[in-house]
Amino acid sequence: MRAFSALVDKELRTLFQAPIAWIVIGVFLGLTGYSFTLTLFNNRYATLVHIFFQVAGLLLLIVPIITMRLLAEERRAGTLELLLTAPVKESHVVLAKYLAGMAVVLIMIGLTATYAVVLGLYGTPEWGPIYSGYLGLALLASTLVSLGLAVSAFTSNQVIAAIVTIGISFFLWMVDTLAAMLPDGLERIFISLSLLARFTPFATGAMYTSDAGFFISTTLLALFIAMRALARR
Amino acid sequence: MPPVVLVEHLTKYYGARRAVSDVSFDMRPGEVMGLLGPNGSGKSTILRILTGYLQPSSGRAQICGFDVVSQSLQARQCVGYVPEDVPLYAQMRVHEFLTFMGRLRGLEGAGCARAIDEVIERLSFGRYRHQLIGKLSRGYRQRVAIAQALLGRPKLLVLDEPTNGLDPRQIIEVRELIRALANDMAILVTSHILVEIERVAQRVAILLDGRLLGVRALSDSKMGLEALFLSLTEGEPQ
């Protein structure tokens, strides 16, 4: 566990010492804050549903920027060799990077809770959908971070890692749009793989264990792929 | 005394290309052994297998009795490794990097700080301990890389082309350091330069195209390393 906590410390330090995490958090809060204020003044509804969908959309773009360097940079700089020849498990290396990536994204999402506080102070929001929306965002972030980490494990080029992750994330987000063109069996599969279809119930106040299970399973699968990519030497 | 390193019929393929072919050798505690061969002869691949970074295609290797594949963590605990080109975290400060590497080796708190002080003193770079690694010269980067490899007192130190890119004074310092460290641990060092191996090693393994042409004790050999290398590689394709 000592080695694991050292890995987590190092990853958190590396992410937060670099300006990119702060810039990403700043831009994210600027955009969501603008949207929240505008929608609140126009509609005067004490709800965060639109914010949840907007945050989810932004995560598809922002998470790959956070995860692109996690393993690709280690590979490019050659420090992966240093790391993997130390007495640490590949799984610990991957998990430490996943936790660090999640920490940045959860801080980002957590800061938007100020909008919920504003709604609570000046209105009477339904708290159930707000809680489920945040849970959905955390689960979606988990899938996206682990996906970005898995892609980052296969390349030494950060830009390639980011572009491929954005591509896969967007494809998975809207893969249900293909469903209408497919035969029955395939249709169900494509809808069940859609991040949007899985996230929508959370954002609108419904929670299904099958959707939570999907996000957890995809996270575990992506982390496993990242570990295999490191172990395959 | 059991060998620190035991390599038996080691073979490694990269796709269809055979980088290491049926290599066998061993190393005793306190021995300095040189792997000599031209670029692309398989030296770094052998080191990467021994340090657990690569897996062999066939054959086996043990460090301190631990198999490098099935008991990889225990084997890696016994090895300090300085890869070629000295990859380090440029954005970290020296003491921060050494603390991180020490913690990976299971050192913690006062024990870790003591081990770091020890290696810094041994390698004489105390005034750079708070410096950013990215701002260090090649020579000091090399010292920091060796320092991290010495944390936790490994039984085997593995140095891949340790004098690459160093100036003459730094090369002499590295050679002296290798000789001094040999009192405490076995050292496996690679080079494609004859004189580098001749100056520090007691035994030499000569590689060509991934094949081990021979292992000789330099003290026993009546001919110099240059003549030995030529005699072993005579008739081999260039």
HADDOCK unambig.tbl for C-alpha pairs under 7 A between the chains (distance, minus, plus):
assign (segid A and resid 2 and name CA) (segid B and resid 103 and name CA) 6.35 0.50 0.50
assign (segid A and resid 2 and name CA) (segid B and resid 106 and name CA) 6.25 0.50 0.50
assign (segid A and resid 3 and name CA) (segid B and resid 103 and name CA) 5.58 0.50 0.50
assign (segid A and resid 3 and name CA) (segid B and resid 104 and name CA) 4.32 0.50 0.50
assign (segid A and resid 3 and name CA) (segid B and resid 105 and name CA) 6.99 0.50 0.50
assign (segid A and resid 3 and name CA) (segid B and resid 106 and name CA) 6.33 0.50 0.50
assign (segid A and resid 6 and name CA) (segid B and resid 100 and name CA) 6.09 0.50 0.50
assign (segid A and resid 6 and name CA) (segid B and resid 103 and name CA) 6.00 0.50 0.50
assign (segid A and resid 6 and name CA) (segid B and resid 104 and name CA) 6.57 0.50 0.50
assign (segid A and resid 77 and name CA) (segid B and resid 87 and name CA) 6.35 0.50 0.50
assign (segid A and resid 78 and name CA) (segid B and resid 87 and name CA) 5.19 0.50 0.50
assign (segid A and resid 79 and name CA) (segid B and resid 87 and name CA) 5.22 0.50 0.50
assign (segid A and resid 79 and name CA) (segid B and resid 88 and name CA) 5.90 0.50 0.50
assign (segid A and resid 79 and name CA) (segid B and resid 89 and name CA) 6.92 0.50 0.50
assign (segid A and resid 81 and name CA) (segid B and resid 53 and name CA) 6.43 0.50 0.50
assign (segid A and resid 84 and name CA) (segid B and resid 53 and name CA) 6.10 0.50 0.50
assign (segid A and resid 85 and name CA) (segid B and resid 51 and name CA) 5.58 0.50 0.50
assign (segid A and resid 85 and name CA) (segid B and resid 52 and name CA) 5.64 0.50 0.50
assign (segid A and resid 85 and name CA) (segid B and resid 53 and name CA) 5.58 0.50 0.50
assign (segid A and resid 85 and name CA) (segid B and resid 76 and name CA) 6.35 0.50 0.50
assign (segid A and resid 86 and name CA) (segid B and resid 76 and name CA) 6.10 0.50 0.50
assign (segid A and resid 86 and name CA) (segid B and resid 104 and name CA) 6.59 0.50 0.50
assign (segid A and resid 86 and name CA) (segid B and resid 105 and name CA) 6.87 0.50 0.50
assign (segid A and resid 87 and name CA) (segid B and resid 73 and name CA) 5.04 0.50 0.50
assign (segid A and resid 87 and name CA) (segid B and resid 76 and name CA) 5.15 0.50 0.50
assign (segid A and resid 87 and name CA) (segid B and resid 77 and name CA) 5.33 0.50 0.50
assign (segid A and resid 87 and name CA) (segid B and resid 104 and name CA) 6.59 0.50 0.50
assign (segid A and resid 87 and name CA) (segid B and resid 105 and name CA) 6.18 0.50 0.50
assign (segid A and resid 88 and name CA) (segid B and resid 73 and name CA) 6.72 0.50 0.50
assign (segid A and resid 88 and name CA) (segid B and resid 104 and name CA) 6.66 0.50 0.50
assign (segid A and resid 233 and name CA) (segid B and resid 53 and name CA) 6.92 0.50 0.50
assign (segid A and resid 233 and name CA) (segid B and resid 54 and name CA) 4.97 0.50 0.50
assign (segid A and resid 233 and name CA) (segid B and resid 55 and name CA) 5.97 0.50 0.50
